[in-house]
Amino acid sequence: MDYDNVGLLVGNPDSAVTRILTCLDVTEAIVQEAIQKKCELIIAHHPLIFNKIGKINPTHSQGRIIYSLIKHDIGLLVAHTNLDAALDGVSFALANTLGLDQLRFLKASEPISRKIRLVTSHDNPKAVLQLLNYYSAEDAHYFQVDNRSEGLTCFEATIDQHLLKELKKGLKKEGLLKEGKFQVTQLASSSKNYGYGVVGEYPEDGVGMNEFLHLVSKALKVKAIRYSGSVERIKKVAVCGGSGSMLTQEAIASGAQAFVTSDIKYHDYFLEKEDFMLLDVGHYESEFPIVEALKNEVSEAFESIEVLMTQRVTNPMNVYLSDQELKTTQPPE
């Protein structure tokens, strides 16, 4: 998203990395953990630096964190809204934790897919295809151009809009833009790689309401769940990690019997839809599954690097559960 701050926020992009720590929030405790475990890089979901900062010194929490990262030569890489909207991103990790199957995006992203067409006299088509694939172009193929010019080959592929800039740099570096013609066309269809929220299903007839609440509580280690609505049995479930109440109507339209998210406002709990549940499981709890998913994904991509997930709980919110039954105070007549 345009307002977001992602990527390498602290550190030298040329520094060597042998050990990585994944986490949700970057706190002083997380940095100390990275130092103790000798990690050269932290991969976090929430940006440490969101707004502009005028100074960096250890007189306040953010300054101490940045100061410590630089002092110990630890980089900070952040994936925030780009990870929220990614295939197998935050909401997919939440859905997997809840044991849902047949996962797909709740709301497909805007039409950001682009069709690219490159006509060139390059004499090695396989090398060009390999280059397109390297820059995440999909469905790449080529054919010979049948016209007056001999030796021309046309390459076509689909790519997401935000990847175009790097692709053009790569093509230019190889001299393919100079000698060929490059066209970009917008596609009406949505990208398969990006969207918001996830819909999934439980097998057979699904689960009962109380069983579902218990399942969510245990899976996410949530002591208390705020919810509204009532459903006899739940088969299809919509989820959105983090603040996702803006997708409630999409969840209802999908045919889901329950929507699991967080940060729901009071008035949003009033539901006109019958046989539908709205659950607030907490911001931290709904997003924490991505920490392990990040660990697994990065480990698989870089086999020579050791990737660890944090053992620190960075949730700033606490829940008080009384062990005594309190008397309800009746309003005066």
Order of alpha helices (4+ residues) and beta strands (2+ residues): beta-beta-alpha-beta-alpha-beta-alpha-alpha-beta-beta-alpha-beta-beta-alpha-alpha-beta-beta-beta-alpha-beta-beta-beta-alpha-beta-beta-alpha-alpha-beta
